[in-house]
């Protein structure tokens, strides 16, 4: 009988990822200009990987595909932890 040990994987977050903020800002603006809900469209893209959730207006679809989805998620989680979770734990 073999024993299986579960170990927690460690993922090290780096500093802010260069370019991710600027890309998200541009994509957000393009989605807004076209009348889409940027939050809903970005979530759809991040979950599915389907680039058609992002408008091609202002080159947004091409722009967001320059960054891997896991890098975008890393940046969003990093920001959320720094701005929401950490202050709640310290306060």
HTML snippet that shows the backbone in 3Dmol.js (N, CA, C, O; Angstrom):
<script src="https://3Dmol.org/build/3Dmol-min.js"></script>
<div id="view" style="width:600px;height:400px;position:relative"></div>
<script>
const pdb = `
ATOM      1  N   UNK A   1       0.847  -1.170   0.000  1.00  0.00           N
ATOM      2  CA  UNK A   1       0.000   0.000   0.000  1.00  0.00           C
ATOM      3  C   UNK A   1       0.897   1.239   0.000  1.00  0.00           C
ATOM      4  O   UNK A   1       1.751   1.391   0.874  1.00  0.00           O
ATOM      5  N   UNK A   2       0.704   2.113  -0.971  1.00  0.00           N
ATOM      6  CA  UNK A   2       1.547   3.316  -1.039  1.00  0.00           C
ATOM      7  C   UNK A   2       0.822   4.482  -0.383  1.00  0.00           C
ATOM      8  O   UNK A   2      -0.392   4.645  -0.504  1.00  0.00           O
ATOM      9  N   UNK A   3       1.604   5.273   0.303  1.00  0.00           N
ATOM     10  CA  UNK A   3       1.053   6.437   0.983  1.00  0.00           C
ATOM     11  C   UNK A   3       1.146   7.646   0.077  1.00  0.00           C
ATOM     12  O   UNK A   3       2.184   7.889  -0.540  1.00  0.00           O
ATOM     13  N   UNK A   4       0.086   8.389  -0.004  1.00  0.00           N
ATOM     14  CA  UNK A   4       0.082   9.594  -0.823  1.00  0.00           C
ATOM     15  C   UNK A   4       0.106  10.812   0.096  1.00  0.00           C
ATOM     16  O   UNK A   4      -0.732  10.945   0.987  1.00  0.00           O
ATOM     17  N   UNK A   5       1.059  11.683  -0.125  1.00  0.00           N
ATOM     18  CA  UNK A   5       1.159  12.899   0.673  1.00  0.00           C
ATOM     19  C   UNK A   5       0.789  14.091  -0.192  1.00  0.00           C
ATOM     20  O   UNK A   5       1.315  14.285  -1.288  1.00  0.00           O
ATOM     21  N   UNK A   6      -0.122  14.869   0.331  1.00  0.00           N
ATOM     22  CA  UNK A   6      -0.473  16.093  -0.369  1.00  0.00           C
ATOM     23  C   UNK A   6       0.382  17.216   0.164  1.00  0.00           C
ATOM     24  O   UNK A   6       0.496  17.408   1.375  1.00  0.00           O
ATOM     25  N   UNK A   7       0.971  17.940  -0.730  1.00  0.00           N
ATOM     26  CA  UNK A   7       1.770  19.085  -0.325  1.00  0.00           C
ATOM     27  C   UNK A   7       1.211  20.321  -1.008  1.00  0.00           C
ATOM     28  O   UNK A   7       0.727  20.267  -2.138  1.00  0.00           O
ATOM     29  N   UNK A   8       1.289  21.421  -0.303  1.00  0.00           N
ATOM     30  CA  UNK A   8       0.852  22.679  -0.874  1.00  0.00           C
ATOM     31  C   UNK A   8       1.930  23.198  -1.802  1.00  0.00           C
ATOM     32  O   UNK A   8       3.089  23.338  -1.410  1.00  0.00           O
ATOM     33  N   UNK A   9       1.548  23.479  -3.019  1.00  0.00           N
ATOM     34  CA  UNK A   9       2.494  24.067  -3.965  1.00  0.00           C
ATOM     35  C   UNK A   9       2.749  25.512  -3.571  1.00  0.00           C
ATOM     36  O   UNK A   9       1.856  26.186  -3.060  1.00  0.00           O
ATOM     37  N   UNK A  10       3.936  25.978  -3.801  1.00  0.00           N
ATOM     38  CA  UNK A  10       4.290  27.356  -3.480  1.00  0.00           C
ATOM     39  C   UNK A  10       4.461  28.122  -4.773  1.00  0.00           C
ATOM     40  O   UNK A  10       5.230  27.734  -5.653  1.00  0.00           O
ATOM     41  N   UNK A  11       3.736  29.204  -4.868  1.00  0.00           N
ATOM     42  CA  UNK A  11       3.823  30.070  -6.039  1.00  0.00           C
ATOM     43  C   UNK A  11       4.314  31.418  -5.559  1.00  0.00           C
ATOM     44  O   UNK A  11       3.687  32.039  -4.701  1.00  0.00           O
ATOM     45  N   UNK A  12       5.397  31.866  -6.086  1.00  0.00           N
ATOM     46  CA  UNK A  12       5.984  33.137  -5.662  1.00  0.00           C
ATOM     47  C   UNK A  12       5.557  34.245  -6.611  1.00  0.00           C
ATOM     48  O   UNK A  12       5.858  34.221  -7.805  1.00  0.00           O
ATOM     49  N   UNK A  13       4.854  35.208  -6.051  1.00  0.00           N
ATOM     50  CA  UNK A  13       4.453  36.360  -6.844  1.00  0.00           C
ATOM     51  C   UNK A  13       5.592  37.363  -6.887  1.00  0.00           C
ATOM     52  O   UNK A  13       6.205  37.675  -5.866  1.00  0.00           O
ATOM     53  N   UNK A  14       5.857  37.848  -8.051  1.00  0.00           N
ATOM     54  CA  UNK A  14       6.899  38.854  -8.191  1.00  0.00           C
ATOM     55  C   UNK A  14       6.340  40.245  -7.977  1.00  0.00           C
ATOM     56  O   UNK A  14       5.250  40.422  -7.433  1.00  0.00           O
ATOM     57  N   UNK A  15       7.080  41.190  -8.401  1.00  0.00           N
ATOM     58  CA  UNK A  15       6.631  42.576  -8.347  1.00  0.00           C
ATOM     59  C   UNK A  15       5.565  42.780  -9.425  1.00  0.00           C
ATOM     60  O   UNK A  15       5.214  41.857 -10.159  1.00  0.00           O
ATOM     61  N   UNK A  16       5.069  43.998  -9.498  1.00  0.00           N
ATOM     62  CA  UNK A  16       4.083  44.330 -10.507  1.00  0.00           C
ATOM     63  C   UNK A  16       4.621  43.941 -11.878  1.00  0.00           C
ATOM     64  O   UNK A  16       5.783  44.196 -12.195  1.00  0.00           O
ATOM     65  N   UNK A  17       3.784  43.334 -12.672  1.00  0.00           N
ATOM     66  CA  UNK A  17       4.214  42.873 -13.981  1.00  0.00           C
ATOM     67  C   UNK A  17       4.185  44.026 -14.977  1.00  0.00           C
ATOM     68  O   UNK A  17       3.142  44.648 -15.179  1.00  0.00           O
ATOM     69  N   UNK A  18       5.311  44.309 -15.591  1.00  0.00           N
ATOM     70  CA  UNK A  18       5.375  45.450 -16.505  1.00  0.00           C
ATOM     71  C   UNK A  18       4.440  45.275 -17.687  1.00  0.00           C
ATOM     72  O   UNK A  18       4.406  44.220 -18.320  1.00  0.00           O
ATOM     73  N   UNK A  19       3.690  46.311 -17.973  1.00  0.00           N
ATOM     74  CA  UNK A  19       2.811  46.314 -19.127  1.00  0.00           C
ATOM     75  C   UNK A  19       1.417  45.779 -18.892  1.00  0.00           C
ATOM     76  O   UNK A  19       0.507  46.108 -19.653  1.00  0.00           O
ATOM     77  N   UNK A  20       1.212  44.970 -17.873  1.00  0.00           N
ATOM     78  CA  UNK A  20      -0.110  44.375 -17.662  1.00  0.00           C
ATOM     79  C   UNK A  20      -1.137  45.456 -17.334  1.00  0.00           C
ATOM     80  O   UNK A  20      -2.241  45.448 -17.878  1.00  0.00           O
ATOM     81  N   UNK A  21      -0.783  46.373 -16.460  1.00  0.00           N
ATOM     82  CA  UNK A  21      -1.720  47.451 -16.096  1.00  0.00           C
ATOM     83  C   UNK A  21      -2.110  48.258 -17.321  1.00  0.00           C
ATOM     84  O   UNK A  21      -3.290  48.525 -17.548  1.00  0.00           O
ATOM     85  N   UNK A  22      -1.113  48.646 -18.113  1.00  0.00           N
ATOM     86  CA  UNK A  22      -1.374  49.474 -19.288  1.00  0.00           C
ATOM     87  C   UNK A  22      -2.262  48.744 -20.298  1.00  0.00           C
ATOM     88  O   UNK A  22      -3.152  49.343 -20.904  1.00  0.00           O
ATOM     89  N   UNK A  23      -2.012  47.458 -20.470  1.00  0.00           N
ATOM     90  CA  UNK A  23      -2.823  46.672 -21.392  1.00  0.00           C
ATOM     91  C   UNK A  23      -4.258  46.562 -20.890  1.00  0.00           C
ATOM     92  O   UNK A  23      -5.202  46.748 -21.658  1.00  0.00           O
ATOM     93  N   UNK A  24      -4.424  46.261 -19.606  1.00  0.00           N
ATOM     94  CA  UNK A  24      -5.779  46.180 -19.049  1.00  0.00           C
ATOM     95  C   UNK A  24      -6.508  47.510 -19.162  1.00  0.00           C
ATOM     96  O   UNK A  24      -7.706  47.539 -19.444  1.00  0.00           O
ATOM     97  N   UNK A  25      -5.805  48.598 -18.947  1.00  0.00           N
ATOM     98  CA  UNK A  25      -6.404  49.930 -19.053  1.00  0.00           C
ATOM     99  C   UNK A  25      -6.903  50.190 -20.470  1.00  0.00           C
ATOM    100  O   UNK A  25      -8.019  50.674 -20.657  1.00  0.00           O
ATOM    101  N   UNK A  26      -6.089  49.876 -21.458  1.00  0.00           N
ATOM    102  CA  UNK A  26      -6.480  50.090 -22.853  1.00  0.00           C
ATOM    103  C   UNK A  26      -7.643  49.194 -23.252  1.00  0.00           C
ATOM    104  O   UNK A  26      -8.569  49.639 -23.929  1.00  0.00           O
ATOM    105  N   UNK A  27      -7.598  47.944 -22.838  1.00  0.00           N
ATOM    106  CA  UNK A  27      -8.678  47.009 -23.157  1.00  0.00           C
ATOM    107  C   UNK A  27      -9.968  47.460 -22.485  1.00  0.00           C
ATOM    108  O   UNK A  27     -11.039  47.421 -23.091  1.00  0.00           O
ATOM    109  N   UNK A  28      -9.861  47.887 -21.236  1.00  0.00           N
ATOM    110  CA  UNK A  28     -11.028  48.379 -20.495  1.00  0.00           C
ATOM    111  C   UNK A  28     -11.675  49.551 -21.236  1.00  0.00           C
ATOM    112  O   UNK A  28     -12.892  49.589 -21.418  1.00  0.00           O
ATOM    113  N   UNK A  29     -10.850  50.497 -21.658  1.00  0.00           N
ATOM    114  CA  UNK A  29     -11.365  51.672 -22.385  1.00  0.00           C
ATOM    115  C   UNK A  29     -12.061  51.274 -23.679  1.00  0.00           C
ATOM    116  O   UNK A  29     -13.131  51.791 -24.000  1.00  0.00           O
ATOM    117  N   UNK A  30     -11.454  50.361 -24.417  1.00  0.00           N
ATOM    118  CA  UNK A  30     -12.034  49.927 -25.688  1.00  0.00           C
ATOM    119  C   UNK A  30     -13.381  49.243 -25.458  1.00  0.00           C
ATOM    120  O   UNK A  30     -14.337  49.486 -26.194  1.00  0.00           O
ATOM    121  N   UNK A  31     -13.453  48.392 -24.442  1.00  0.00           N
ATOM    122  CA  UNK A  31     -14.716  47.720 -24.134  1.00  0.00           C
ATOM    123  C   UNK A  31     -15.788  48.731 -23.731  1.00  0.00           C
ATOM    124  O   UNK A  31     -16.939  48.630 -24.156  1.00  0.00           O
ATOM    125  N   UNK A  32     -15.406  49.690 -22.922  1.00  0.00           N
ATOM    126  CA  UNK A  32     -16.342  50.731 -22.484  1.00  0.00           C
ATOM    127  C   UNK A  32     -16.855  51.540 -23.674  1.00  0.00           C
ATOM    128  O   UNK A  32     -18.052  51.807 -23.780  1.00  0.00           O
ATOM    129  N   UNK A  33     -15.955  51.923 -24.554  1.00  0.00           N
ATOM    130  CA  UNK A  33     -16.337  52.709 -25.730  1.00  0.00           C
ATOM    131  C   UNK A  33     -17.331  51.977 -26.610  1.00  0.00           C
ATOM    132  O   UNK A  33     -18.176  52.604 -27.249  1.00  0.00           O
ATOM    133  N   UNK A  34     -17.237  50.670 -26.649  1.00  0.00           N
ATOM    134  CA  UNK A  34     -18.152  49.867 -27.462  1.00  0.00           C
ATOM    135  C   UNK A  34     -19.425  49.490 -26.720  1.00  0.00           C
ATOM    136  O   UNK A  34     -20.282  48.801 -27.274  1.00  0.00           O
ATOM    137  N   UNK A  35     -19.561  49.936 -25.467  1.00  0.00           N
ATOM    138  CA  UNK A  35     -20.790  49.700 -24.717  1.00  0.00           C
ATOM    139  C   UNK A  35     -20.849  48.371 -23.988  1.00  0.00           C
ATOM    140  O   UNK A  35     -21.913  47.975 -23.511  1.00  0.00           O
ATOM    141  N   UNK A  36     -19.725  47.677 -23.893  1.00  0.00           N
ATOM    142  CA  UNK A  36     -19.683  46.414 -23.164  1.00  0.00           C
ATOM    143  C   UNK A  36     -19.387  46.670 -21.688  1.00  0.00           C
ATOM    144  O   UNK A  36     -18.881  47.729 -21.315  1.00  0.00           O
ATOM    145  N   UNK A  37     -19.708  45.687 -20.864  1.00  0.00           N
ATOM    146  CA  UNK A  37     -19.306  45.716 -19.464  1.00  0.00           C
ATOM    147  C   UNK A  37     -17.877  45.185 -19.403  1.00  0.00           C
ATOM    148  O   UNK A  37     -17.668  43.982 -19.564  1.00  0.00           O
ATOM    149  N   UNK A  38     -16.885  46.055 -19.173  1.00  0.00           N
ATOM    150  CA  UNK A  38     -15.494  45.583 -19.152  1.00  0.00           C
ATOM    151  C   UNK A  38     -15.256  44.454 -18.161  1.00  0.00           C
ATOM    152  O   UNK A  38     -14.525  43.509 -18.455  1.00  0.00           O
ATOM    153  N   UNK A  39     -15.874  44.551 -16.985  1.00  0.00           N
ATOM    154  CA  UNK A  39     -15.691  43.503 -15.973  1.00  0.00           C
ATOM    155  C   UNK A  39     -16.193  42.162 -16.491  1.00  0.00           C
ATOM    156  O   UNK A  39     -15.486  41.158 -16.408  1.00  0.00           O
ATOM    157  N   UNK A  40     -17.390  42.143 -17.015  1.00  0.00           N
ATOM    158  CA  UNK A  40     -17.971  40.895 -17.504  1.00  0.00           C
ATOM    159  C   UNK A  40     -17.172  40.311 -18.667  1.00  0.00           C
ATOM    160  O   UNK A  40     -16.945  39.102 -18.724  1.00  0.00           O
ATOM    161  N   UNK A  41     -16.752  41.160 -19.581  1.00  0.00           N
ATOM    162  CA  UNK A  41     -16.003  40.691 -20.749  1.00  0.00           C
ATOM    163  C   UNK A  41     -14.631  40.156 -20.351  1.00  0.00           C
ATOM    164  O   UNK A  41     -14.190  39.125 -20.859  1.00  0.00           O
ATOM    165  N   UNK A  42     -13.965  40.854 -19.449  1.00  0.00           N
ATOM    166  CA  UNK A  42     -12.646  40.393 -18.997  1.00  0.00           C
ATOM    167  C   UNK A  42     -12.754  39.071 -18.243  1.00  0.00           C
ATOM    168  O   UNK A  42     -11.921  38.183 -18.427  1.00  0.00           O
ATOM    169  N   UNK A  43     -13.768  38.934 -17.399  1.00  0.00           N
ATOM    170  CA  UNK A  43     -13.969  37.669 -16.683  1.00  0.00           C
ATOM    171  C   UNK A  43     -14.230  36.547 -17.686  1.00  0.00           C
ATOM    172  O   UNK A  43     -13.665  35.461 -17.560  1.00  0.00           O
ATOM    173  N   UNK A  44     -15.070  36.797 -18.664  1.00  0.00           N
ATOM    174  CA  UNK A  44     -15.339  35.789 -19.688  1.00  0.00           C
ATOM    175  C   UNK A  44     -14.068  35.362 -20.403  1.00  0.00           C
ATOM    176  O   UNK A  44     -13.847  34.172 -20.629  1.00  0.00           O
ATOM    177  N   UNK A  45     -13.242  36.321 -20.755  1.00  0.00           N
ATOM    178  CA  UNK A  45     -11.983  36.016 -21.427  1.00  0.00           C
ATOM    179  C   UNK A  45     -11.041  35.231 -20.520  1.00  0.00           C
ATOM    180  O   UNK A  45     -10.453  34.236 -20.942  1.00  0.00           O
ATOM    181  N   UNK A  46     -10.901  35.679 -19.277  1.00  0.00           N
ATOM    182  CA  UNK A  46      -9.968  35.021 -18.362  1.00  0.00           C
ATOM    183  C   UNK A  46     -10.390  33.590 -18.038  1.00  0.00           C
ATOM    184  O   UNK A  46      -9.539  32.714 -17.892  1.00  0.00           O
ATOM    185  N   UNK A  47     -11.676  33.349 -17.926  1.00  0.00           N
ATOM    186  CA  UNK A  47     -12.163  32.006 -17.614  1.00  0.00           C
ATOM    187  C   UNK A  47     -12.074  31.078 -18.825  1.00  0.00           C
ATOM    188  O   UNK A  47     -11.634  29.934 -18.708  1.00  0.00           O
ATOM    189  N   UNK A  48     -12.490  31.574 -19.976  1.00  0.00           N
ATOM    190  CA  UNK A  48     -12.594  30.703 -21.152  1.00  0.00           C
ATOM    191  C   UNK A  48     -11.358  30.703 -22.045  1.00  0.00           C
ATOM    192  O   UNK A  48     -11.067  29.710 -22.712  1.00  0.00           O
ATOM    193  N   UNK A  49     -10.637  31.811 -22.055  1.00  0.00           N
ATOM    194  CA  UNK A  49      -9.520  31.944 -22.987  1.00  0.00           C
ATOM    195  C   UNK A  49      -9.971  32.337 -24.383  1.00  0.00           C
ATOM    196  O   UNK A  49      -9.156  32.444 -25.299  1.00  0.00           O
ATOM    197  N   UNK A  50     -11.263  32.551 -24.544  1.00  0.00           N
ATOM    198  CA  UNK A  50     -11.823  32.911 -25.852  1.00  0.00           C
ATOM    199  C   UNK A  50     -11.624  34.400 -26.108  1.00  0.00           C
ATOM    200  O   UNK A  50     -12.239  35.224 -25.431  1.00  0.00           O
ATOM    201  N   UNK A  51     -10.783  34.759 -27.065  1.00  0.00           N
ATOM    202  CA  UNK A  51     -10.493  36.176 -27.308  1.00  0.00           C
ATOM    203  C   UNK A  51     -11.673  36.971 -27.859  1.00  0.00           C
ATOM    204  O   UNK A  51     -11.624  38.201 -27.889  1.00  0.00           O
ATOM    205  N   UNK A  52     -12.734  36.287 -28.296  1.00  0.00           N
ATOM    206  CA  UNK A  52     -13.874  37.032 -28.822  1.00  0.00           C
ATOM    207  C   UNK A  52     -14.649  37.760 -27.724  1.00  0.00           C
ATOM    208  O   UNK A  52     -15.539  38.556 -28.024  1.00  0.00           O
ATOM    209  N   UNK A  53     -14.326  37.501 -26.467  1.00  0.00           N
ATOM    210  CA  UNK A  53     -14.915  38.291 -25.387  1.00  0.00           C
ATOM    211  C   UNK A  53     -14.367  39.718 -25.397  1.00  0.00           C
ATOM    212  O   UNK A  53     -14.957  40.615 -24.796  1.00  0.00           O
ATOM    213  N   UNK A  54     -13.248  39.925 -26.073  1.00  0.00           N
ATOM    214  CA  UNK A  54     -12.607  41.233 -26.120  1.00  0.00           C
ATOM    215  C   UNK A  54     -12.816  41.829 -27.502  1.00  0.00           C
ATOM    216  O   UNK A  54     -12.558  41.177 -28.514  1.00  0.00           O
ATOM    217  N   UNK A  55     -13.279  43.058 -27.539  1.00  0.00           N
ATOM    218  CA  UNK A  55     -13.515  43.747 -28.803  1.00  0.00           C
ATOM    219  C   UNK A  55     -12.205  43.949 -29.563  1.00  0.00           C
ATOM    220  O   UNK A  55     -11.131  44.040 -28.969  1.00  0.00           O
ATOM    221  N   UNK A  56     -12.318  44.014 -30.864  1.00  0.00           N
ATOM    222  CA  UNK A  56     -11.139  44.327 -31.672  1.00  0.00           C
ATOM    223  C   UNK A  56     -10.954  45.837 -31.812  1.00  0.00           C
ATOM    224  O   UNK A  56      -9.958  46.298 -32.371  1.00  0.00           O
ATOM    225  N   UNK A  57     -11.923  46.604 -31.301  1.00  0.00           N
ATOM    226  CA  UNK A  57     -11.847  48.072 -31.317  1.00  0.00           C
ATOM    227  C   UNK A  57     -10.551  48.545 -30.665  1.00  0.00           C
ATOM    228  O   UNK A  57     -10.174  48.069 -29.595  1.00  0.00           O
ATOM    229  N   UNK A  58      -9.879  49.477 -31.316  1.00  0.00           N
ATOM    230  CA  UNK A  58      -8.611  50.039 -30.827  1.00  0.00           C
ATOM    231  C   UNK A  58      -7.517  48.975 -30.645  1.00  0.00           C
ATOM    232  O   UNK A  58      -6.556  49.190 -29.905  1.00  0.00           O
ATOM    233  N   UNK A  59      -7.664  47.843 -31.313  1.00  0.00           N
ATOM    234  CA  UNK A  59      -6.656  46.788 -31.237  1.00  0.00           C
ATOM    235  C   UNK A  59      -6.634  46.057 -29.910  1.00  0.00           C
ATOM    236  O   UNK A  59      -5.638  45.422 -29.565  1.00  0.00           O
ATOM    237  N   UNK A  60      -7.745  46.144 -29.148  1.00  0.00           N
ATOM    238  CA  UNK A  60      -7.781  45.575 -27.797  1.00  0.00           C
ATOM    239  C   UNK A  60      -7.587  44.065 -27.790  1.00  0.00           C
ATOM    240  O   UNK A  60      -6.899  43.534 -26.918  1.00  0.00           O
ATOM    241  N   UNK A  61      -8.181  43.370 -28.748  1.00  0.00           N
ATOM    242  CA  UNK A  61      -8.068  41.908 -28.770  1.00  0.00           C
ATOM    243  C   UNK A  61      -6.615  41.489 -29.002  1.00  0.00           C
ATOM    244  O   UNK A  61      -6.109  40.588 -28.333  1.00  0.00           O
ATOM    245  N   UNK A  62      -5.969  42.127 -29.925  1.00  0.00           N
ATOM    246  CA  UNK A  62      -4.548  41.811 -30.185  1.00  0.00           C
ATOM    247  C   UNK A  62      -3.685  42.179 -28.992  1.00  0.00           C
ATOM    248  O   UNK A  62      -2.745  41.465 -28.643  1.00  0.00           O
ATOM    249  N   UNK A  63      -4.014  43.294 -28.377  1.00  0.00           N
ATOM    250  CA  UNK A  63      -3.238  43.781 -27.241  1.00  0.00           C
ATOM    251  C   UNK A  63      -3.299  42.814 -26.060  1.00  0.00           C
ATOM    252  O   UNK A  63      -2.266  42.482 -25.479  1.00  0.00           O
ATOM    253  N   UNK A  64      -4.494  42.363 -25.704  1.00  0.00           N
ATOM    254  CA  UNK A  64      -4.621  41.501 -24.529  1.00  0.00           C
ATOM    255  C   UNK A  64      -3.982  40.136 -24.766  1.00  0.00           C
ATOM    256  O   UNK A  64      -3.563  39.472 -23.818  1.00  0.00           O
ATOM    257  N   UNK A  65      -3.908  39.720 -26.016  1.00  0.00           N
ATOM    258  CA  UNK A  65      -3.303  38.415 -26.317  1.00  0.00           C
ATOM    259  C   UNK A  65      -1.777  38.453 -26.230  1.00  0.00           C
ATOM    260  O   UNK A  65      -1.125  37.415 -26.345  1.00  0.00           O
ATOM    261  N   UNK A  66      -1.211  39.632 -26.030  1.00  0.00           N
ATOM    262  CA  UNK A  66       0.241  39.748 -25.854  1.00  0.00           C
ATOM    263  C   UNK A  66       0.681  39.301 -24.464  1.00  0.00           C
ATOM    264  O   UNK A  66       1.862  39.050 -24.224  1.00  0.00           O
ATOM    265  N   UNK A  67      -0.290  39.205 -23.548  1.00  0.00           N
ATOM    266  CA  UNK A  67       0.007  38.817 -22.170  1.00  0.00           C
ATOM    267  C   UNK A  67      -0.740  37.521 -21.873  1.00  0.00           C
ATOM    268  O   UNK A  67      -1.930  37.409 -22.167  1.00  0.00           O
ATOM    269  N   UNK A  68      -0.059  36.556 -21.301  1.00  0.00           N
ATOM    270  CA  UNK A  68      -0.719  35.296 -20.956  1.00  0.00           C
ATOM    271  C   UNK A  68      -1.756  35.538 -19.866  1.00  0.00           C
ATOM    272  O   UNK A  68      -1.583  36.395 -18.999  1.00  0.00           O
ATOM    273  N   UNK A  69      -2.827  34.769 -19.929  1.00  0.00           N
ATOM    274  CA  UNK A  69      -3.918  34.956 -18.962  1.00  0.00           C
ATOM    275  C   UNK A  69      -3.459  34.759 -17.528  1.00  0.00           C
ATOM    276  O   UNK A  69      -3.925  35.466 -16.634  1.00  0.00           O
ATOM    277  N   UNK A  70      -2.559  33.819 -17.285  1.00  0.00           N
ATOM    278  CA  UNK A  70      -2.110  33.609 -15.906  1.00  0.00           C
ATOM    279  C   UNK A  70      -1.346  34.828 -15.392  1.00  0.00           C
ATOM    280  O   UNK A  70      -1.373  35.103 -14.193  1.00  0.00           O
ATOM    281  N   UNK A  71      -0.667  35.561 -16.269  1.00  0.00           N
ATOM    282  CA  UNK A  71       0.024  36.790 -15.853  1.00  0.00           C
ATOM    283  C   UNK A  71      -0.990  37.879 -15.489  1.00  0.00           C
ATOM    284  O   UNK A  71      -0.784  38.635 -14.540  1.00  0.00           O
ATOM    285  N   UNK A  72      -2.069  37.949 -16.240  1.00  0.00           N
ATOM    286  CA  UNK A  72      -3.125  38.921 -15.928  1.00  0.00           C
ATOM    287  C   UNK A  72      -3.748  38.568 -14.586  1.00  0.00           C
ATOM    288  O   UNK A  72      -3.941  39.443 -13.743  1.00  0.00           O
ATOM    289  N   UNK A  73      -4.062  37.297 -14.382  1.00  0.00           N
ATOM    290  CA  UNK A  73      -4.645  36.864 -13.107  1.00  0.00           C
ATOM    291  C   UNK A  73      -3.695  37.141 -11.948  1.00  0.00           C
ATOM    292  O   UNK A  73      -4.127  37.577 -10.880  1.00  0.00           O
ATOM    293  N   UNK A  74      -2.419  36.893 -12.150  1.00  0.00           N
ATOM    294  CA  UNK A  74      -1.429  37.167 -11.108  1.00  0.00           C
ATOM    295  C   UNK A  74      -1.449  38.640 -10.719  1.00  0.00           C
ATOM    296  O   UNK A  74      -1.423  38.977  -9.535  1.00  0.00           O
ATOM    297  N   UNK A  75      -1.495  39.502 -11.703  1.00  0.00           N
ATOM    298  CA  UNK A  75      -1.507  40.938 -11.437  1.00  0.00           C
ATOM    299  C   UNK A  75      -2.787  41.351 -10.711  1.00  0.00           C
ATOM    300  O   UNK A  75      -2.735  42.151  -9.776  1.00  0.00           O
ATOM    301  N   UNK A  76      -3.921  40.820 -11.127  1.00  0.00           N
ATOM    302  CA  UNK A  76      -5.192  41.160 -10.481  1.00  0.00           C
ATOM    303  C   UNK A  76      -5.229  40.675  -9.039  1.00  0.00           C
ATOM    304  O   UNK A  76      -5.691  41.400  -8.158  1.00  0.00           O
ATOM    305  N   UNK A  77      -4.753  39.470  -8.785  1.00  0.00           N
ATOM    306  CA  UNK A  77      -4.727  38.935  -7.418  1.00  0.00           C
ATOM    307  C   UNK A  77      -3.746  39.735  -6.561  1.00  0.00           C
ATOM    308  O   UNK A  77      -4.055  40.075  -5.419  1.00  0.00           O
ATOM    309  N   UNK A  78      -2.576  40.034  -7.104  1.00  0.00           N
ATOM    310  CA  UNK A  78      -1.586  40.827  -6.363  1.00  0.00           C
ATOM    311  C   UNK A  78      -2.186  42.161  -5.929  1.00  0.00           C
ATOM    312  O   UNK A  78      -2.056  42.565  -4.773  1.00  0.00           O
ATOM    313  N   UNK A  79      -2.838  42.831  -6.859  1.00  0.00           N
ATOM    314  CA  UNK A  79      -3.437  44.129  -6.560  1.00  0.00           C
ATOM    315  C   UNK A  79      -4.528  43.990  -5.496  1.00  0.00           C
ATOM    316  O   UNK A  79      -4.587  44.786  -4.560  1.00  0.00           O
ATOM    317  N   UNK A  80      -5.383  42.987  -5.638  1.00  0.00           N
ATOM    318  CA  UNK A  80      -6.481  42.772  -4.694  1.00  0.00           C
ATOM    319  C   UNK A  80      -5.953  42.483  -3.290  1.00  0.00           C
ATOM    320  O   UNK A  80      -6.458  43.023  -2.306  1.00  0.00           O
ATOM    321  N   UNK A  81      -4.948  41.640  -3.208  1.00  0.00           N
ATOM    322  CA  UNK A  81      -4.361  41.309  -1.905  1.00  0.00           C
ATOM    323  C   UNK A  81      -3.760  42.554  -1.256  1.00  0.00           C
ATOM    324  O   UNK A  81      -3.972  42.808  -0.070  1.00  0.00           O
ATOM    325  N   UNK A  82      -3.012  43.323  -2.039  1.00  0.00           N
ATOM    326  CA  UNK A  82      -2.368  44.520  -1.490  1.00  0.00           C
ATOM    327  C   UNK A  82      -3.364  45.593  -1.073  1.00  0.00           C
ATOM    328  O   UNK A  82      -3.158  46.271  -0.067  1.00  0.00           O
ATOM    329  N   UNK A  83      -4.428  45.751  -1.827  1.00  0.00           N
ATOM    330  CA  UNK A  83      -5.383  46.848  -1.585  1.00  0.00           C
ATOM    331  C   UNK A  83      -6.553  46.486  -0.690  1.00  0.00           C
ATOM    332  O   UNK A  83      -7.131  47.364  -0.050  1.00  0.00           O
ATOM    333  N   UNK A  84      -6.916  45.205  -0.630  1.00  0.00           N
ATOM    334  CA  UNK A  84      -8.112  44.821   0.120  1.00  0.00           C
ATOM    335  C   UNK A  84      -7.822  43.888   1.287  1.00  0.00           C
ATOM    336  O   UNK A  84      -8.254  44.147   2.410  1.00  0.00           O
ATOM    337  N   UNK A  85      -7.102  42.818   1.034  1.00  0.00           N
ATOM    338  CA  UNK A  85      -6.904  41.794   2.061  1.00  0.00           C
ATOM    339  C   UNK A  85      -5.898  42.225   3.096  1.00  0.00           C
ATOM    340  O   UNK A  85      -6.189  42.186   4.292  1.00  0.00           O
ATOM    341  N   UNK A  86      -4.721  42.636   2.671  1.00  0.00           N
ATOM    342  CA  UNK A  86      -3.684  43.031   3.617  1.00  0.00           C
ATOM    343  C   UNK A  86      -4.165  44.146   4.555  1.00  0.00           C
ATOM    344  O   UNK A  86      -3.976  44.023   5.765  1.00  0.00           O
ATOM    345  N   UNK A  87      -4.780  45.233   4.051  1.00  0.00           N
ATOM    346  CA  UNK A  87      -5.258  46.275   4.975  1.00  0.00           C
ATOM    347  C   UNK A  87      -6.327  45.766   5.952  1.00  0.00           C
ATOM    348  O   UNK A  87      -6.381  46.207   7.100  1.00  0.00           O
ATOM    349  N   UNK A  88      -7.170  44.843   5.496  1.00  0.00           N
ATOM    350  CA  UNK A  88      -8.203  44.294   6.396  1.00  0.00           C
ATOM    351  C   UNK A  88      -7.570  43.499   7.527  1.00  0.00           C
ATOM    352  O   UNK A  88      -8.063  43.527   8.655  1.00  0.00           O
ATOM    353  N   UNK A  89      -6.494  42.797   7.242  1.00  0.00           N
ATOM    354  CA  UNK A  89      -5.821  42.010   8.271  1.00  0.00           C
ATOM    355  C   UNK A  89      -5.020  42.893   9.221  1.00  0.00           C
ATOM    356  O   UNK A  89      -4.868  42.569  10.399  1.00  0.00           O
ATOM    357  N   UNK A  90      -4.517  43.992   8.714  1.00  0.00           N
ATOM    358  CA  UNK A  90      -3.699  44.884   9.535  1.00  0.00           C
ATOM    359  C   UNK A  90      -4.548  45.855  10.353  1.00  0.00           C
ATOM    360  O   UNK A  90      -4.090  46.387  11.364  1.00  0.00           O
ATOM    361  N   UNK A  91      -5.767  46.080   9.918  1.00  0.00           N
ATOM    362  CA  UNK A  91      -6.605  47.075  10.583  1.00  0.00           C
ATOM    363  C   UNK A  91      -7.487  46.474  11.557  1.00  0.00           C
ATOM    364  O   UNK A  91      -8.261  47.178  12.206  1.00  0.00           O
TER     365      UNK A  91
END
`;
const viewer = $3Dmol.createViewer("view");
viewer.addModel(pdb, "pdb");
viewer.setStyle({}, {cartoon: {color: "spectrum"}});
viewer.zoomTo();
viewer.render();
</script>
